[in-house]
């Protein structure tokens, strides 16, 4: 009888633990950084800028947004963009088309760079819409990724949710 009771307690504990873990893993909120809105985990907070940014302390993930002139969208494609990134200290820059779950037109590049806390993985998303354009740079220290606290999958989930906030109406 005692082993059966322990198994039942273990099953109940597992159910409670998995429910608590599942709800926190999917707890998200809408957050705006500059011209872009995202679905982010609840523990992301707005960080002092410029540029407009969001940060998650537990993972070290930071998301920065800089608005671009709409007519410049075509400049963020092709080898010229990769060369520009190299001139800014990015290494191993490569396009990763199709990696994000998006239906709109966008440019997506993965790269490495040296950040304030050492080597970082960088994820650059260029998108436009609603009469605006922006470049989103998400990054995390490689030490956080290696330790399993941050992941490419988590960052790409947030980037997949990114959408341009319509420009404010101008007064005549």
ZADRENRO-711737 format. One line per field, with one value per atom (N, C-alpha, C): residue in one letter; atom name; x, y, z. Coordinates in nm, 4 decimals. Example, Ala and Ser with C-alpha at 12.3 -4.5 7.8 and 13.67 -1.06 7.14 Angstrom:
aa = c(A_A_A_S_S_S)
at = c(N_CA_C_N_CA_C)
X = c(1.3190_1.2300_1.3200_1.2850_1.3670_1.2900)
Y = c(-0.5690_-0.4500_-0.3300_-0.2250_-0.1060_0.0030)
Z = c(0.7800_0.7800_0.7800_0.7080_0.7140_0.7870)
This chain:
aa = c(X_X_X_X_X_X_X_X_X_X_X_X_X_X_X_X_X_X_X_X_X_X_X_X_X_X_X_X_X_X_X_X_X_X_X_X_X_X_X_X_X_X_X_X_X_X_X_X_X_X_X_X_X_X_X_X_X_X_X_X_X_X_X_X_X_X_X_X_X_X_X_X_X_X_X_X_X_X_X_X_X_X_X_X_X_X_X_X_X_X_X_X_X_X_X_X_X_X_X_X_X_X_X_X_X_X_X_X_X_X_X_X_X_X_X_X_X_X_X_X_X_X_X_X_X_X_X_X_X_X_X_X_X_X_X_X_X_X_X_X_X_X_X_X_X_X_X_X_X_X_X_X_X_X_X_X_X_X_X_X_X_X_X_X_X_X_X_X_X_X_X_X_X_X_X_X_X_X_X_X_X_X_X_X_X_X_X_X_X_X_X_X_X_X_X_X_X_X_X_X_X_X_X_X_X_X_X_X_X_X_X_X_X_X_X_X_X_X_X_X_X_X_X_X_X_X_X_X_X_X_X_X_X_X_X_X_X_X_X_X_X_X_X_X_X_X_X_X_X_X_X_X_X_X_X_X_X_X_X_X_X_X_X_X_X_X_X_X_X_X_X_X_X_X_X_X_X_X_X_X_X_X_X_X_X_X_X_X_X_X_X_X_X_X_X_X_X_X_X_X_X_X_X_X_X_X_X_X_X_X_X_X_X_X_X_X_X_X_X_X_X_X_X_X_X_X_X_X_X_X_X_X_X_X_X_X_X_X_X_X_X_X_X_X_X_X_X_X_X_X_X_X_X_X_X_X_X_X_X_X_X_X_X_X_X_X_X_X_X_X_X_X_X_X_X_X_X_X_X_X_X_X_X_X_X_X_X_X_X_X_X_X_X_X_X_X_X_X_X_X_X_X_X_X_X_X_X_X_X_X_X_X_X_X_X_X_X_X_X_X_X_X_X_X_X_X_X_X_X_X_X_X_X_X_X_X_X_X_X_X_X_X_X_X_X_X_X_X_X_X_X_X_X_X_X_X_X_X_X_X_X_X_X_X_X_X_X_X_X_X_X_X_X_X_X_X_X_X_X_X_X_X_X_X_X_X_X_X_X_X_X_X_X_X_X_X_X_X_X_X_X_X_X_X_X_X_X_X_X_X_X_X_X_X_X_X)
at = c(N_CA_C_N_CA_C_N_CA_C_N_CA_C_N_CA_C_N_CA_C_N_CA_C_N_CA_C_N_CA_C_N_CA_C_N_CA_C_N_CA_C_N_CA_C_N_CA_C_N_CA_C_N_CA_C_N_CA_C_N_CA_C_N_CA_C_N_CA_C_N_CA_C_N_CA_C_N_CA_C_N_CA_C_N_CA_C_N_CA_C_N_CA_C_N_CA_C_N_CA_C_N_CA_C_N_CA_C_N_CA_C_N_CA_C_N_CA_C_N_CA_C_N_CA_C_N_CA_C_N_CA_C_N_CA_C_N_CA_C_N_CA_C_N_CA_C_N_CA_C_N_CA_C_N_CA_C_N_CA_C_N_CA_C_N_CA_C_N_CA_C_N_CA_C_N_CA_C_N_CA_C_N_CA_C_N_CA_C_N_CA_C_N_CA_C_N_CA_C_N_CA_C_N_CA_C_N_CA_C_N_CA_C_N_CA_C_N_CA_C_N_CA_C_N_CA_C_N_CA_C_N_CA_C_N_CA_C_N_CA_C_N_CA_C_N_CA_C_N_CA_C_N_CA_C_N_CA_C_N_CA_C_N_CA_C_N_CA_C_N_CA_C_N_CA_C_N_CA_C_N_CA_C_N_CA_C_N_CA_C_N_CA_C_N_CA_C_N_CA_C_N_CA_C_N_CA_C_N_CA_C_N_CA_C_N_CA_C_N_CA_C_N_CA_C_N_CA_C_N_CA_C_N_CA_C_N_CA_C_N_CA_C_N_CA_C_N_CA_C_N_CA_C_N_CA_C_N_CA_C_N_CA_C_N_CA_C_N_CA_C_N_CA_C_N_CA_C_N_CA_C_N_CA_C_N_CA_C_N_CA_C_N_CA_C_N_CA_C_N_CA_C_N_CA_C_N_CA_C_N_CA_C_N_CA_C_N_CA_C_N_CA_C_N_CA_C_N_CA_C_N_CA_C_N_CA_C_N_CA_C_N_CA_C_N_CA_C_N_CA_C_N_CA_C_N_CA_C_N_CA_C_N_CA_C_N_CA_C_N_CA_C_N_CA_C_N_CA_C_N_CA_C_N_CA_C_N_CA_C_N_CA_C_N_CA_C_N_CA_C_N_CA_C_N_CA_C_N_CA_C_N_CA_C_N_CA_C_N_CA_C_N_CA_C_N_CA_C_N_CA_C_N_CA_C_N_CA_C_N_CA_C_N_CA_C_N_CA_C_N_CA_C_N_CA_C_N_CA_C_N_CA_C_N_CA_C_N_CA_C_N_CA_C_N_CA_C_N_CA_C_N_CA_C_N_CA_C_N_CA_C_N_CA_C_N_CA_C_N_CA_C)
X = c(0.0820_0.0000_0.0864_0.1920_0.2777_0.3413_0.3977_0.4536_0.3480_0.2257_0.1188_0.0886_0.0884_0.0636_0.1741_0.2997_0.4108_0.4023_0.3626_0.3473_0.2394_0.1279_0.0197_0.0673_0.1410_0.1939_0.2897_0.3732_0.4677_0.3954_0.2893_0.2127_0.1467_0.0866_0.0214_0.1254_0.2415_0.3469_0.3928_0.4062_0.4456_0.3435_0.2166_0.1106_0.1133_0.1248_0.1287_0.2510_0.3669_0.4900_0.4825_0.4326_0.4252_0.3251_0.2166_0.1182_0.1793_0.2493_0.3128_0.4186_0.4992_0.6037_0.5429_0.4394_0.3768_0.3158_0.2497_0.1860_0.2892_0.4014_0.5014_0.5767_0.5913_0.6610_0.5812_0.4506_0.3665_0.3091_0.3469_0.2974_0.3680_0.2934_0.3529_0.2716_0.3333_0.2682_0.3089_0.2336_0.2705_0.3653_0.4732_0.5687_0.6054_0.6220_0.6567_0.7961_0.8769_1.0084_1.0159_1.0154_1.0196_0.9019_0.9309_0.8272_0.7772_0.8153_0.7827_0.7180_0.6182_0.5564_0.5922_0.6057_0.6465_0.5587_0.5501_0.4996_0.6232_0.6398_0.7585_0.7163_0.8042_0.7756_0.7519_0.6738_0.6352_0.7519_0.8691_0.9797_1.0668_1.0292_1.1001_1.0583_1.1547_1.1254_1.1870_1.1307_1.1867_1.3200_1.4188_1.5512_1.5748_1.6618_1.6926_1.7548_1.7165_1.7678_1.8104_1.8410_1.8228_1.9322_1.9089_1.7833_1.6781_1.5541_1.4457_1.4774_1.4615_1.4987_1.4212_1.4249_1.3650_1.4754_1.4664_1.5712_1.5088_1.5672_1.5269_1.6492_1.6451_1.7598_1.8000_1.7037_1.7334_1.8139_1.7928_1.8598_1.9684_1.9648_2.0583_2.0181_1.8985_1.8513_1.8117_1.8608_1.8239_1.7733_1.6698_1.6125_1.6132_1.6841_1.6921_1.6225_1.5561_1.4837_1.5272_1.5624_1.5939_1.5073_1.4405_1.3553_1.4432_1.3976_1.4681_1.3781_1.4368_1.3538_1.2925_1.1667_1.0973_1.1669_1.2174_1.2825_1.4162_1.4686_1.5973_1.5852_1.4639_1.4463_1.5274_1.5351_1.6081_1.7584_1.8098_1.9528_1.9957_1.9001_1.9314_1.9148_1.9656_1.9604_2.0896_2.1195_2.2335_2.3673_2.4710_2.6066_2.6485_2.5925_2.6292_2.5923_2.4798_2.4399_2.5352_2.5726_2.6668_2.8032_2.8456_2.9717_2.9642_2.8493_2.8295_2.8414_2.7774_2.7856_2.9302_3.0048_3.1462_3.2248_3.1936_3.2628_3.2307_3.1194_3.0779_3.1237_3.2082_3.2635_3.1874_3.0842_3.0104_3.0906_3.0853_3.1520_3.0509_3.0847_2.9999_2.8576_2.8387_2.7048_2.6529_2.5288_2.4677_2.3164_2.2577_2.1119_2.0513_1.9376_1.8667_1.7205_1.6977_1.5616_1.4800_1.3564_1.2677_1.2804_1.3734_1.3924_1.2837_1.2207_1.1154_0.9782_0.8842_0.7461_0.6746_0.6977_0.6401_0.5846_0.4816_0.4237_0.4544_0.5102_0.5409_0.6825_0.7163_0.8522_0.9439_1.0601_1.1559_1.2952_1.3950_1.5324_1.5778_1.6447_1.6871_1.8304_1.9155_2.0576_2.1012_2.1808_2.2452_2.3920_2.4486_2.5896_2.6445_2.7731_2.8405_2.9007_2.9175_2.9785_3.0344_3.1168_3.1691_3.0833_3.0261_2.9418_3.0070_2.9340_2.9854_3.0256_2.9551_2.9821_3.0579_3.1205_3.1960_3.1266_3.1610_3.1031_2.9507_2.8837_2.7375_2.6922_2.5761_2.5051_2.4078_2.4052_2.3174_2.2165_2.0970_1.9858_1.9263_1.9404_1.8959_1.7751_1.6691_1.5455_1.5159_1.4984_1.4603_1.3206_1.2279_1.0902_1.0272_0.9201_0.8477_0.6987_0.6223_0.4772_0.4164_0.2900_0.2167_0.2920_0.3637_0.4350_0.5626_0.6126_0.7342_0.8262_0.9505_1.0478_1.1362_1.1904_1.2767_1.3749_1.4852_1.5785_1.5751_1.5554_1.5512_1.6788_1.7540_1.8736_1.8513_1.8406_1.8294_1.9642_2.0044_2.1313_2.1321_2.2207_2.2410_2.3873_2.4434_2.5809_2.5923_2.6991_2.7194_2.7262_2.7755_2.7818_2.6417_2.5429_2.4043_2.3454_2.3808_2.3325_2.3979_2.5293_2.6005_2.5480_2.5063_2.4548_2.3084_2.2449_2.1059_2.0040_2.0474_1.9535_1.8877_1.9564_1.9030_1.9132_1.8265_1.8325_1.7904_1.8404_1.8010_1.6498_1.5952_1.4515_1.3688_1.4093_1.3351_1.3410_1.4595_1.4740_1.3916_1.3957_1.3206_1.1701_1.1241_0.9819_0.9399_1.0207_0.9903_0.9972_1.1016_1.1155_1.0030_0.9543_0.8425_0.7161_0.7040_0.5850_0.5959_0.7128_0.7355_0.6445_0.5885_0.5097_0.5280_0.5232_0.5393_0.4156_0.4396_0.3318_0.3011_0.1750_0.1442_0.1969_0.2416_0.2921_0.1800_0.2118_0.1091_0.0538_-0.0723_-0.1355_-0.0719_-0.0491_0.0070_-0.1055_-0.0835_-0.1840_-0.1669_-0.2773_-0.2667_-0.2172)
Y = c(-0.1197_0.0000_0.1262_0.1260_0.2430_0.2797_0.1834_0.2215_0.2823_0.2354_0.2902_0.4343_0.4616_0.5968_0.6917_0.6479_0.7303_0.7576_0.6544_0.6761_0.7799_0.7737_0.8701_1.0108_1.0242_1.1548_1.2070_1.1182_1.1583_1.2038_1.1331_1.1714_1.3067_1.3284_1.4574_1.5699_1.5469_1.6487_1.6803_1.5771_1.5974_1.6797_1.6515_1.7265_1.8724_1.8963_2.0338_2.1068_2.0416_2.1032_2.1329_2.0400_2.0633_2.1723_2.1819_2.2884_2.4237_2.4330_2.5596_2.5994_2.5038_2.5325_2.5736_2.5043_2.5365_2.6748_2.7134_2.8442_2.9554_2.9385_3.0445_3.0495_2.9347_2.9326_3.0048_3.0101_3.0720_3.2062_3.2543_3.3828_3.4928_3.5593_3.6652_3.7926_3.8985_4.0285_4.0993_4.1993_4.2862_4.3921_4.4142_4.5180_4.5969_4.7252_4.8122_4.8692_4.8631_4.9279_5.0078_5.1386_5.2234_5.1982_5.1644_5.1470_5.0031_4.9164_4.7740_4.7227_4.6363_4.5678_4.4196_4.3588_4.2186_4.1471_4.0152_3.9297_3.8783_3.9163_3.8767_3.8098_3.7281_3.6744_3.7880_3.7604_3.8625_3.9331_3.8694_3.9306_4.0232_4.0484_4.1489_4.2873_4.3778_4.5143_4.6120_4.7324_4.8374_4.8798_4.8989_4.9411_5.0846_5.1532_5.2915_5.2966_5.3941_5.4065_5.5486_5.5928_5.5222_5.4202_5.3248_5.3008_5.2409_5.2437_5.1824_5.0342_4.9809_4.8415_4.7744_4.6420_4.5557_4.4625_4.4203_4.3341_4.2319_4.1135_4.0083_3.9733_4.0061_3.9833_3.8371_3.7466_3.6050_3.5425_3.5886_3.5287_3.6173_3.7456_3.8393_3.8826_3.8407_3.8780_4.0256_4.0967_4.2366_4.2499_4.3307_4.3580_4.5091_4.5557_4.6989_4.7272_4.8416_4.8803_5.0193_5.0307_5.1604_5.1778_5.2917_5.3177_5.3534_5.3112_5.3369_5.4174_5.4911_5.5530_5.4409_5.4496_5.3453_5.3171_5.4200_5.4019_5.3286_5.3106_5.2435_5.0921_5.0384_4.8936_4.8108_4.8569_4.7811_4.7775_4.8706_4.8751_4.7675_4.7065_4.6071_4.4659_4.4455_4.3153_4.2953_4.1720_4.1413_4.1495_4.1339_4.1309_4.2661_4.3751_4.5070_4.5171_4.4604_4.4641_4.3790_4.2618_4.1770_4.2452_4.3149_4.3888_4.5042_4.5717_4.6789_4.6231_4.5085_4.4473_4.4125_4.3601_4.3275_4.4534_4.5654_4.6908_4.7415_4.6947_4.7330_4.6309_4.5345_4.4386_4.3073_4.2890_4.1624_4.0573_3.9333_3.8236_3.7129_3.6280_3.5124_3.5523_3.6719_3.7174_3.6363_3.5894_3.5096_3.5274_3.5309_3.5387_3.4084_3.4191_3.3016_3.3104_3.3270_3.3366_3.2132_3.2339_3.1231_3.0744_3.1294_3.0835_3.1347_3.2450_3.3023_3.2634_3.2507_3.2192_3.3503_3.4010_3.5284_3.5112_3.5879_3.5822_3.7086_3.8112_3.9363_3.9318_4.0344_4.0461_4.0973_4.0339_4.0753_4.0278_4.0827_4.0382_3.9921_3.8760_3.8199_3.7699_3.8181_3.7838_3.7381_3.6318_3.5847_3.6244_3.6652_3.7056_3.6927_3.7082_3.7132_3.8524_3.8953_4.0260_4.0267_4.1243_4.1428_4.2490_4.2136_4.3062_4.3490_4.4205_4.4702_4.3567_4.2432_4.1301_4.0174_4.0481_3.9463_3.9070_3.7901_3.7453_3.7302_3.7730_3.7667_3.7026_3.6420_3.6002_3.7123_3.7548_3.8647_3.8130_3.8677_3.8298_3.9605_3.9880_4.1147_4.0936_4.1640_4.1570_4.2951_4.3038_4.4293_4.4083_4.4966_4.4823_4.6181_4.6179_4.7403_4.7139_4.8202_4.8114_4.9362_4.9592_5.0746_5.2055_5.2159_5.3393_5.3614_5.2559_5.2675_5.1487_5.1618_5.0520_5.0566_4.9410_4.9350_4.8195_4.8328_4.7216_4.6831_4.5550_4.4998_4.4185_4.4487_4.3715_4.3050_4.1737_4.0974_4.0321_4.0276_3.9631_3.9064_3.8083_3.7459_3.7069_3.7178_3.6728_3.5230_3.4862_3.3441_3.2602_3.3187_3.2442_3.2057_3.2926_3.2630_3.1548_3.1584_3.0566_2.9227_2.9233_2.7996_2.7376_2.8207_2.7722_2.7285_2.7545_2.7141_2.8116_2.9297_3.0288_3.1099_3.1256_3.1944_3.0970_3.1157_3.0252_3.0983_3.0463_3.0987_3.0840_2.9708_2.9470_3.0508_3.0861_3.1864_3.3227_3.3578_3.4868_3.4885_3.3808_3.3778_3.3759_3.3225_3.3294_3.4747_3.5519_3.6943_3.7693_3.7441_3.8139_3.7766_3.6552_3.6145_3.6937_3.7416_3.8169_3.9661_4.0124_4.1559_4.2122_4.3288_4.3999_4.5502_4.6180_4.7639_4.8298_4.9276_5.0083_5.1183_5.1358_5.2427_5.3781_5.4551_5.5900_5.6737_5.7609_5.8495_5.9412_5.9718_6.0606_6.1996_6.2588_6.3939_6.4955_6.6069_6.7138_6.8011_6.8385_6.9232_7.0616)
Z = c(0.0000_0.0000_0.0000_0.0774_0.0873_-0.0471_-0.1252_-0.2561_-0.3489_-0.3458_-0.4295_-0.3889_-0.2587_-0.2095_-0.2562_-0.2491_-0.2946_-0.4442_-0.5222_-0.6673_-0.6946_-0.6203_-0.6403_-0.6044_-0.4944_-0.4548_-0.5623_-0.6147_-0.7193_-0.8448_-0.8838_-1.0029_-0.9821_-0.8663_-0.8375_-0.8400_-0.7788_-0.7788_-0.9197_-1.0023_-1.1417_-1.2176_-1.1982_-1.2660_-1.2226_-1.0922_-1.0416_-1.0952_-1.0920_-1.1410_-1.2897_-1.3699_-1.5137_-1.5464_-1.4715_-1.4941_-1.4619_-1.3502_-1.3124_-1.4133_-1.4588_-1.5569_-1.6894_-1.7337_-1.8617_-1.8593_-1.7513_-1.7491_-1.7486_-1.6779_-1.6782_-1.8107_-1.8778_-2.0056_-2.1130_-2.0992_-2.2004_-2.1563_-2.0388_-1.9916_-2.0698_-2.1569_-2.2379_-2.2253_-2.2702_-2.2727_-2.4005_-2.4386_-2.5503_-2.4965_-2.5663_-2.5278_-2.6529_-2.6362_-2.7480_-2.7233_-2.8277_-2.8261_-2.9558_-2.9432_-3.0620_-3.1530_-3.2786_-3.3801_-3.3902_-3.2946_-3.3063_-3.1782_-3.1956_-3.0819_-3.0883_-2.9715_-2.9602_-2.8580_-2.8709_-2.7649_-2.6935_-2.5669_-2.4907_-2.3605_-2.3016_-2.1690_-2.0698_-1.9673_-1.8695_-1.8017_-1.7954_-1.7229_-1.8079_-1.9324_-2.0128_-1.9641_-1.9570_-1.9151_-2.0147_-2.0182_-2.1029_-2.0429_-2.1270_-2.0822_-2.1261_-2.0546_-2.0891_-2.2280_-2.3054_-2.4408_-2.4648_-2.5792_-2.7046_-2.7312_-2.8170_-2.8877_-2.7943_-2.8407_-2.7645_-2.7494_-2.6260_-2.6071_-2.4947_-2.5000_-2.3984_-2.3494_-2.2234_-2.1678_-2.0726_-2.0727_-1.9798_-1.8950_-1.7658_-1.6778_-1.6683_-1.6572_-1.6345_-1.7479_-1.8712_-1.9866_-2.0460_-2.0135_-2.0739_-2.2134_-2.2586_-2.3927_-2.3936_-2.4928_-2.5144_-2.6570_-2.6734_-2.8054_-2.8246_-2.9269_-2.9566_-3.0891_-3.0958_-3.2167_-3.2604_-3.3884_-3.4481_-3.5717_-3.5791_-3.6950_-3.8147_-3.9313_-4.0569_-4.1495_-4.2410_-4.3452_-4.4296_-4.4596_-4.5342_-4.6677_-4.7331_-4.8627_-4.8510_-4.7294_-4.7114_-4.6973_-4.6972_-4.6789_-4.7780_-4.9024_-5.0035_-4.9769_-4.8958_-4.8663_-4.7672_-4.6996_-4.5977_-4.6526_-4.7732_-4.8394_-4.9169_-4.9482_-5.0337_-4.9627_-5.0429_-4.9872_-4.9280_-4.9774_-4.9242_-4.7753_-4.7368_-4.5957_-4.5113_-4.5597_-4.4863_-4.4738_-4.5794_-4.5748_-4.4749_-4.4709_-4.3735_-4.2312_-4.2060_-4.0730_-4.0380_-4.1340_-4.1110_-4.0744_-4.1398_-4.1100_-3.9693_-3.9121_-3.7771_-3.6723_-3.7125_-3.6187_-3.6054_-3.6846_-3.6824_-3.7585_-3.7108_-3.7796_-3.8072_-3.9031_-3.9385_-3.9769_-4.0305_-4.0682_-4.1865_-4.1726_-4.2795_-4.2747_-4.3938_-4.4024_-4.3546_-4.2880_-4.2368_-4.2793_-4.4087_-4.4610_-4.4255_-4.3897_-4.3561_-4.2135_-4.1361_-3.9983_-3.9042_-3.9407_-3.8564_-3.9092_-3.8190_-3.8569_-3.8865_-4.0077_-4.0505_-4.1904_-4.2221_-4.3562_-4.4364_-4.3714_-4.4404_-4.4973_-4.5723_-4.6263_-4.5157_-4.5018_-4.4003_-4.4402_-4.3744_-4.3896_-4.2521_-4.2471_-4.1184_-4.1305_-4.0414_-4.0437_-3.9045_-3.9022_-3.7796_-3.7860_-3.6728_-3.6701_-3.5287_-3.5184_-3.3894_-3.3747_-3.2503_-3.2248_-3.0838_-3.0571_-2.9213_-2.8549_-2.7413_-2.6666_-2.5371_-2.4548_-2.3271_-2.2332_-2.2448_-2.1551_-2.2253_-2.3376_-2.4106_-2.5390_-2.5934_-2.7203_-2.7122_-2.8197_-2.8261_-2.9561_-2.9512_-3.0720_-3.1039_-3.2299_-3.2718_-3.3743_-3.3672_-3.4530_-3.5049_-3.6353_-3.6919_-3.7822_-3.7536_-3.8307_-3.8862_-4.0166_-4.0816_-4.1366_-4.0980_-4.1439_-4.1659_-4.2418_-4.2699_-4.2730_-4.2652_-4.2706_-4.2119_-4.2442_-4.1914_-4.2133_-4.3255_-4.3579_-4.2788_-4.2131_-4.1320_-4.1587_-4.1147_-4.1239_-4.0004_-3.9641_-3.8464_-3.8594_-3.7877_-3.7718_-3.6241_-3.6001_-3.4652_-3.4477_-3.3443_-3.3125_-3.1772_-3.1791_-3.0552_-3.0301_-2.9053_-2.8761_-2.7352_-2.7187_-2.5884_-2.5772_-2.4572_-2.4385_-2.4694_-2.5389_-2.5704_-2.4431_-2.3333_-2.2071_-2.1588_-2.1814_-2.1430_-2.2332_-2.3613_-2.4549_-2.4217_-2.3986_-2.3651_-2.2359_-2.1410_-2.0133_-2.0230_-2.1385_-2.1564_-2.1004_-2.0567_-2.0041_-2.1159_-2.2273_-2.3451_-2.4621_-2.5615_-2.6767_-2.8044_-2.9145_-3.0449_-3.0626_-3.0201_-3.0329_-2.9593_-2.8372_-2.7601_-2.8284_-2.8786_-2.9465_-3.0742_-3.1509_-3.2768_-3.2540_-3.1428_-3.1105_-3.0922_-3.0199_-2.9996_-3.1327_-3.2117_-3.3404_-3.4367_-3.4299_-3.5160_-3.4848_-3.3616_-3.3217_-3.3517_-3.3951_-3.4159_-3.5234_-3.4934_-3.5954_-3.5775_-3.6885_-3.6888_-3.6291_-3.5437_-3.4883_-3.5906_-3.6278_-3.7250_-3.6778_-3.7733_-3.7421_-3.6855_-3.5900_-3.5352_-3.6450_-3.6337_-3.7314_-3.7214_-3.8358_-3.8359_-3.8421_-3.7760_-3.7745_-3.8973_-3.9590_-4.0798_-4.0497)
